[in-house]
């Protein structure tokens, strides 16, 4: 008989740490990670250390997910205001002291080079979820106005860098929290209708505006050029339209079943630009075809729905809003990336989650997964 003083095995000591992890969510991420490693090998095996670095980034994201999953949502809530404050201060520092590359000032040297806007992808929904938790049971229109201001400050600073892709992701994360908090449809419908009307006008009159050479208000020159390129990529087929044209050719050439692993001609003849980062979906489409795309979209859909299910069953308003925002972060990443590669959205430099190369984005995704796992674990602890 074992002594009561015997030390428990490593497995027994690990069980409390693993208990509460959401199995379906973890399985979906595992499938996406496998797909990411597979297609990264095809697109990046001859591209320096991209494949090995991608694997390292995945391990780092997994470690971050595991650590954050051990943090109770109450402690995440306590970190909301400090993290948001630090993030906004760093964005202000970028505007004053930031490093400029290719006409954009997005980086800051603090001993190492960092991109502070990435912090806001998580800090923004944390802050807004904290705000609405504090106002639970007594929400007024003024509270939504304050939330809008809290969202507008970092989004405006990121737009000024300029970094449209990150600004859109932070905006989507923040708006999802405000929506899930109970924003009235009377306030949602008018801006949606205005946006649809603007898109309609752009479809019908955009070509004429682009051809006229008139500078559009609000938008930077490069943003205006991206919209004009989206409307007619053939306007500059060897320049600004090259990305979209080659992406659509690769997707179309994949057909129903694809050309096969490592057999993509657009990829391996190096016609697809940024084939390991923003345009890796074109590589996947060429090699695995429509069938592969449908399976990939299916896994992403399951991931988002599972995250929303975790939000639905979360024990507190803060947890529900935060889990819902993380779900929409995953959706925004996937939708915007696939849309821009397919030629239905402007090219804005958004990676495909767990598929594209990039350490910073992978860390953000790991944080998001850790938050979901933490919320799922807290739900199970409450039930037990």
Secondary structure, DSSP 8 states (H G I E B T S, - for coil): ---TTS---HHHHHHHHHTT--HHHHHHHHHHHHHHHHHHHHHHTTSTTHHHHHHHHHHHHHHHHHHHHTS-HHHHHHTHHHHHHHHHHHHHHHHHH-EEETTEEEEEESSSEE-THHHHHHHHHHHHHHHHHHTTT---HHHHHHHHHHHHHHHHHHHHTT-HHHHHHHHHHHHHHHHHTT--HHHHHHHHHHHHHHHHHHHHHHHHHHHHT---SSS-HHHHHHHHHHH-GGGGTTTTTHHHHHHHHHHHHTTTT-S-TT--HHHHTT-STTTTTTTHHHHHHHHHHHHHHHHHHHHHHHHHHHHHHHHHT-SSHHHHHHHHHHHHHHHHHHHHHHHHHHTSS-------TTTS--HHHHHHHHHHHHHHHHHHHHHHHHH-
